[in-house]
Amino acid sequence: MRNRVTIVKREFKVNKEKSTVACVMTCRINAPEDIDYAYMPRAVDNKINKILKTKTVCSTFVVIGISKCHTDDTFDEVLGKRIAESRAKKDAYDKAYKVWHIIYKHYIKMAKLASNMSVACFKAKNIEVEHIIRLKG
C-alpha cells in the first residue's frame, strides 16, 4: 500500500565527540488528484498545517531523528545513521498518518451530511407525491 510520503532530502549530522547522529529529513505528502486541497475547509487546513508546521498541505516538511550512543557502547556511525533515519521516517509517517486521518474524518463528515440530505430530499419528495395524490383525489 502506498503512503504517498516522499523523502525529498536527507542530511546526516555526525558528532563523534558526543556520539550522536542526527538525520534531518525533508518530506512531502503527495496528494492524489481526487483530493483538491484548494477546497479544503479552513479548519481542516489549519489542523493539517499545525501538524506539518507549513503553510500549505503539499509543502515540504522537516522531521529530525536523533541517535545517541550509550556511554557503555562503542560508537558506530553507520548504525547511528540507520537508527536516526528510522526515527526521522517514523516521525514523517506519524505526521502523514495524522494528516490523512484529518482528511478522512472530513470526508466521512461530508458523506454523512450528504446521506442525511439525500434521505431528507427523498422523504420530502414522497410527501409531495402523497400531496399530489390527495389534491387530484
N, C-alpha and C positions, 0 to 999 in steps of 0.2 A: 504494500500500500504506500502510495506517495504521500509525503507530508508537506510538500511544496515549500520547504525551507532550503534556501540556497546559501552556502557559505561563500561569501564574496571575497573575503580576505582573511588571512590567518597570520598572526605575527607572534613569535615567541620571545620572551624576555627572560634570560637566564641570569641568575645571580648566584654564582658558585660560593661566594663568601657566606651568604645567608642560606644556602642550599634550597633555593626556591626557583620555580619556573612558573611564569605566567603566560597564558595563551590569551591574546586579545583577538577576538573573532568578530568580524563584521558579517552580518547575515541579512537576508531579506526573505520575506514571505511573499511568494508568487501566487497571486490570487487567480483562480480560474476565470475565464471570460464571463461566466454566468453571474459572478458576484460583482456588482457595479458599486464601487466604494463612493462614487460621486453622489449616490442617492442614499447612502447610509445615514440614518438619523444622527444628529449631533451628539446625543447622549451616548450612543453606541461608539461613535468615532472617538469621543473623549475618553471612554473606558479603555479602548484599544491603545490610544496614544499614551495613556498613563502607564500601561504595561510596557510598551516598547520605548517610551521616552522619545518619541518622534512626533513630527507634525502631521505626517500622513502615514496611512497603513502600509503602503507599498515602499516606504522609505527603508533605508538600511538601518539596522540597529546593532548595537555592540553588546557583547557579553564577554566576561572575563572569567577564565578558570585558573585557579592557582593550585600549585602542588608544592608542598613543603616537606622536606626530608626530616624525618625524626632524628634527634641527636644520636640515637643508638645505631642508626643505619648509615650505610655508605651512600653518598650522593651519586645518583645515576641520572645523567642529563636526559638520555633517551626515554627512560621510564617516567621521569618527571614531565617531559613534554607530552607523553601519551596520557598521563593522568590529567594534566592541566587541560589538554584538548578535550578529553572526555567530559570534564566538568563544565567547560565552556559550552560544548554541544548540549549537555543536559539542560543547562540554563536556556539555551536557544530554543530547544524543543519544548521546554516548560512554558516559555513566553508564547510560542506559537500555539501550544495547546490552549492557553488562556484566551488568545485572540480568536481562534476557531470556535471555542466554546461560547464566547460572547456573540459571535455571528450566528452560531447555531441557535442560541436562545432567542435572538432577534427574529430569525425566520420562523421558529416554532410559534412565537407570539403572533407573528403576522399570519401564519397558517391558521391558527385558532380563530383569529379575528375574521379572516376570510370565510372560514367554515361557518362561524356564527352568523355572518351577514348573509351567506348563501341560504342557510336554514330560515332566517328571518324573511328573506325575499320569497322563498318557496311557500312559507305559511301565509304571507300577505297575498300572494298570487291566488292561493286556494280560497282565501276569504273572499277575494274579488270574484272568483269563479262562482262561488256559492251566492254571492250578492247578485250577480247577473242572472243566475237561475231563478232567484226569488223575484227579481224585477220583471222578468219575462212571464212569470208564473201564472 
